[in-house]
């Protein structure tokens, strides 16, 4: 047993019995989940499915417009003027319909 796991168990042992049981259920559920994921990823069809999901996620990401990204700025404010914002939004909408698939 690693020192970190030993420390976790020692701290858990100091908890009331109900909390210890909750901790044990959580640990067992996590281990079972890891086993299920390992089994799923070991299947031959998993690689193809994961590649398809990654392609879909990248496609969705590429379709985002600058307007969608404004929330990511630290102050929440775009660095463009209102007229520049409208032009960027117009071009983004236009590019959605003319983009090659």
C-alpha positions in Angstrom: 0.0 0.0 0.0 1.3 3.4 -0.9 1.9 6.1 1.8 -0.9 8.3 0.3 -3.4 5.5 0.3 -2.4 4.6 3.9 -3.0 8.2 4.9 -6.4 8.2 3.2 -7.4 5.1 5.0 -6.1 6.4 8.4 -8.1 9.6 8.0 -11.2 7.6 6.9 -10.8 5.3 9.9 -11.2 8.4 12.2 -14.6 9.2 10.7 -17.9 8.1 12.3 -19.1 4.7 11.1 -21.7 6.2 8.7 -19.0 8.3 7.0 -16.7 5.4 6.8 -19.3 3.4 5.0 -20.0 6.3 2.6 -16.3 6.6 1.9 -16.1 2.8 1.3 -19.0 2.9 -1.1 -17.5 5.7 -3.0 -14.1 4.0 -3.3 -15.7 0.7 -4.4 -17.9 2.5 -7.0 -14.9 4.3 -8.3 -12.9 1.0 -8.7 -15.9 -0.6 -10.4 -16.2 2.3 -12.8 -12.5 2.1 -13.7 -12.9 -1.6 -14.4 -15.9 -1.0 -16.6 -14.1 1.8 -18.6 -11.0 -0.4 -19.0 -13.2 -3.2 -20.3 -15.0 -0.9 -22.7 -11.8 0.7 -24.0 -10.3 -2.8 -24.6 -13.0 -3.6 -27.2 -11.9 -3.4 -30.8 -14.9 -1.1 -31.8 -14.0 1.4 -29.1 -11.1 3.0 -31.0 -13.4 3.7 -34.0 -16.1 5.1 -31.8 -13.7 7.3 -29.9 -12.3 8.6 -33.2 -15.8 9.4 -34.5 -16.6 11.2 -31.2 -13.4 13.2 -31.4 -14.1 14.2 -35.0 -17.6 15.3 -34.0 -16.3 17.4 -31.1 -13.7 19.0 -33.3 -16.3 19.8 -35.9 -18.5 21.5 -33.3 -15.5 23.4 -32.0 -14.6 24.7 -35.5 -18.2 25.9 -36.0 -18.1 28.2 -33.0 -18.1 31.9 -33.8 -16.2 34.7 -32.2 -19.5 35.7 -30.6 -19.6 32.4 -28.8 -16.1 33.0 -27.4 -16.7 36.4 -25.8 -17.6 34.9 -22.5 -14.0 33.6 -22.3 -12.5 37.1 -21.9 -11.4 37.9 -18.4 -13.6 41.0 -18.1 -16.4 39.6 -20.2 -16.1 42.4 -22.7 -15.2 42.0 -26.4 -12.2 43.9 -27.7 -14.1 45.0 -30.8 -16.2 48.0 -31.5 -20.0 47.4 -32.0 -19.6 47.8 -35.8 -16.6 45.4 -35.8 -18.7 42.9 -33.8 -21.6 43.1 -36.3 -19.1 42.5 -39.2 -17.5 39.5 -37.5 -20.9 38.1 -36.7 -22.1 38.6 -40.3 -19.0 36.9 -41.7 -19.4 34.0 -39.2 -23.0 33.5 -40.2 -22.1 33.7 -43.9 -19.2 31.3 -43.5 -21.5 28.7 -41.9 -23.5 28.4 -45.1 -20.5 28.5 -47.5 -18.1 26.3 -45.5 -17.0 23.1 -47.2 -18.1 20.0 -45.3 
